[in-house]
Amino acid sequence: MVGIQALTPYSSCFLDVSKTSAFIKLYGGNFEDISHEVYQLRCLIERTTENNDVVPCTMLELAKFLEPYKLAFQEMYRLVCIALTLPVSSASCEHSFSAMKLIKSHLRSTMCDSRLSRPNVAVLSIESARAESLSLDAFVDEFDSKHQNRKLALH
Protein backbone atom coordinates (compact mmCIF):
# COMPACT_ATOMS: atom_id res chain seq x y z
CA MET A 1 0.00 0.00 0.00
CA VAL A 2 2.97 2.32 0.53
CA GLY A 3 3.77 1.94 -3.17
CA ILE A 4 0.29 3.11 -4.12
CA GLN A 5 0.57 5.99 -1.65
CA ALA A 6 3.81 7.10 -3.32
CA LEU A 7 1.88 7.42 -6.59
CA THR A 8 -0.73 9.70 -5.02
CA PRO A 9 0.03 13.41 -5.65
CA TYR A 10 -1.24 14.73 -2.31
CA SER A 11 0.85 12.21 -0.35
CA SER A 12 3.96 13.32 1.52
CA CYS A 13 5.98 10.54 -0.14
CA PHE A 14 4.79 11.33 -3.70
CA LEU A 15 7.22 10.00 -6.34
CA ASP A 16 9.54 8.44 -3.77
CA VAL A 17 11.14 5.56 -5.72
CA SER A 18 12.32 3.80 -2.56
CA LYS A 19 8.69 3.59 -1.33
CA THR A 20 7.43 2.21 -4.63
CA SER A 21 10.13 -0.47 -5.01
CA ALA A 22 7.96 -3.34 -3.71
CA PHE A 23 5.05 -2.23 -5.92
CA ILE A 24 7.35 -1.94 -8.94
CA LYS A 25 8.84 -5.37 -8.30
CA LEU A 26 5.41 -6.96 -7.80
CA TYR A 27 4.12 -5.71 -11.16
CA GLY A 28 7.31 -6.21 -13.15
CA GLY A 29 8.37 -2.60 -13.56
CA ASN A 30 11.81 -1.49 -14.69
CA PHE A 31 13.58 0.35 -11.81
CA GLU A 32 15.97 2.22 -14.09
CA ASP A 33 13.21 3.51 -16.38
CA ILE A 34 11.03 4.52 -13.46
CA SER A 35 13.82 6.44 -11.72
CA HIS A 36 14.36 8.46 -14.93
CA GLU A 37 10.62 8.94 -15.41
CA VAL A 38 10.20 10.13 -11.81
CA TYR A 39 12.86 12.80 -12.31
CA GLN A 40 11.28 13.97 -15.58
CA LEU A 41 7.78 13.89 -14.08
CA ARG A 42 8.87 16.10 -11.17
CA CYS A 43 10.30 18.60 -13.67
CA LEU A 44 7.09 18.48 -15.74
CA ILE A 45 4.90 19.08 -12.67
CA GLU A 46 7.13 22.00 -11.58
CA ARG A 47 6.83 23.57 -15.06
CA THR A 48 3.08 23.06 -14.97
CA THR A 49 2.93 24.80 -11.59
CA GLU A 50 5.00 27.73 -12.89
CA ASN A 51 2.66 28.17 -15.88
CA ASN A 52 -0.38 28.19 -13.56
CA ASP A 53 -1.83 25.15 -15.31
CA VAL A 54 -3.88 22.52 -13.53
CA VAL A 55 -1.65 20.35 -11.34
CA PRO A 56 -2.88 16.81 -10.56
CA CYS A 57 -4.11 16.38 -6.98
CA THR A 58 -5.45 12.83 -7.10
CA MET A 59 -4.22 9.63 -8.68
CA LEU A 60 -6.99 9.77 -11.31
CA GLU A 61 -5.94 13.32 -12.23
CA LEU A 62 -2.34 12.10 -12.44
CA ALA A 63 -3.39 9.37 -14.88
CA LYS A 64 -5.25 11.95 -17.00
CA PHE A 65 -2.23 14.26 -16.77
CA LEU A 66 0.12 11.48 -17.93
CA GLU A 67 -2.09 10.18 -20.74
CA PRO A 68 -0.81 12.57 -23.44
CA TYR A 69 2.74 11.66 -22.39
CA LYS A 70 2.16 7.92 -21.92
CA LEU A 71 4.87 7.00 -24.43
CA ALA A 72 7.44 9.07 -22.54
CA PHE A 73 6.24 7.95 -19.10
CA GLN A 74 5.31 4.40 -20.07
CA GLU A 75 6.27 2.65 -16.81
CA MET A 76 4.84 5.36 -14.57
CA TYR A 77 1.57 5.50 -16.54
CA ARG A 78 1.24 1.71 -16.37
CA LEU A 79 1.82 1.64 -12.60
CA VAL A 80 -0.67 4.47 -12.00
CA CYS A 81 -3.30 2.61 -14.06
CA ILE A 82 -2.66 -0.57 -12.07
CA ALA A 83 -2.90 1.34 -8.79
CA LEU A 84 -6.19 2.91 -9.90
CA THR A 85 -7.81 -0.42 -10.72
CA LEU A 86 -6.64 -2.37 -7.66
CA PRO A 87 -8.99 -0.88 -5.04
CA VAL A 88 -11.99 -1.16 -7.31
CA SER A 89 -11.40 -4.76 -8.25
CA SER A 90 -10.72 -5.95 -4.72
CA ALA A 91 -13.61 -3.99 -3.18
CA SER A 92 -16.18 -5.43 -5.57
CA CYS A 93 -14.97 -8.98 -4.87
CA GLU A 94 -15.13 -8.43 -1.13
CA HIS A 95 -18.61 -6.93 -1.49
CA SER A 96 -19.78 -9.99 -3.44
CA PHE A 97 -18.45 -12.41 -0.85
CA SER A 98 -20.02 -10.41 1.98
CA ALA A 99 -23.36 -10.53 0.20
CA MET A 100 -23.06 -14.29 -0.36
CA LYS A 101 -22.23 -14.77 3.32
CA LEU A 102 -25.43 -12.95 4.28
CA ILE A 103 -27.55 -14.83 1.74
CA LYS A 104 -26.18 -18.30 2.30
CA SER A 105 -26.25 -18.35 6.07
CA HIS A 106 -25.92 -21.44 8.25
CA LEU A 107 -29.68 -22.12 8.12
CA ARG A 108 -29.73 -21.91 4.33
CA SER A 109 -26.49 -23.78 3.73
CA THR A 110 -28.40 -26.58 2.04
CA MET A 111 -29.39 -24.18 -0.70
CA CYS A 112 -27.46 -25.16 -3.84
CA ASP A 113 -25.76 -22.72 -6.19
CA SER A 114 -28.29 -23.24 -8.99
CA ARG A 115 -31.10 -22.11 -6.69
CA LEU A 116 -29.10 -19.03 -5.70
CA SER A 117 -28.40 -18.10 -9.31
CA ARG A 118 -31.86 -18.80 -10.78
CA PRO A 119 -33.67 -15.90 -9.17
CA ASN A 120 -30.44 -13.90 -9.04
CA VAL A 121 -30.70 -13.45 -5.30
CA ALA A 122 -26.99 -12.64 -5.07
CA VAL A 123 -27.22 -9.91 -7.71
CA LEU A 124 -30.25 -8.40 -5.99
CA SER A 125 -28.42 -8.38 -2.68
CA ILE A 126 -25.25 -6.84 -4.11
CA GLU A 127 -27.20 -4.22 -6.07
CA SER A 128 -29.68 -3.61 -3.24
CA ALA A 129 -29.75 0.17 -3.64
CA ARG A 130 -30.68 -0.16 -7.29
CA ALA A 131 -33.18 -2.95 -6.57
CA GLU A 132 -34.94 -0.83 -3.94
CA SER A 133 -35.44 1.96 -6.47
CA LEU A 134 -37.41 -0.34 -8.82
CA SER A 135 -41.19 -0.10 -8.82
CA LEU A 136 -42.72 -3.53 -8.23
CA ASP A 137 -46.18 -2.22 -9.17
CA ALA A 138 -44.90 -1.43 -12.67
CA PHE A 139 -43.63 -5.01 -13.01
CA VAL A 140 -46.96 -6.44 -11.86
CA ASP A 141 -48.86 -4.20 -14.28
CA GLU A 142 -46.62 -5.20 -17.20
CA PHE A 143 -46.91 -8.89 -16.34
CA ASP A 144 -50.69 -8.52 -15.98
CA SER A 145 -51.01 -6.90 -19.42
CA LYS A 146 -48.89 -9.55 -21.18
CA HIS A 147 -50.34 -12.70 -19.58
CA GLN A 148 -54.12 -12.74 -19.91
CA ASN A 149 -54.57 -16.53 -19.53
CA ARG A 150 -53.61 -17.20 -15.94
CA LYS A 151 -55.42 -18.50 -12.91
CA LEU A 152 -54.06 -15.94 -10.44
CA ALA A 153 -55.77 -12.55 -10.47
CA LEU A 154 -53.28 -9.79 -9.75
CA HIS A 155 -55.75 -6.86 -9.71
Beta strands, then each sheet from edge to edge (+ up, - down):
end
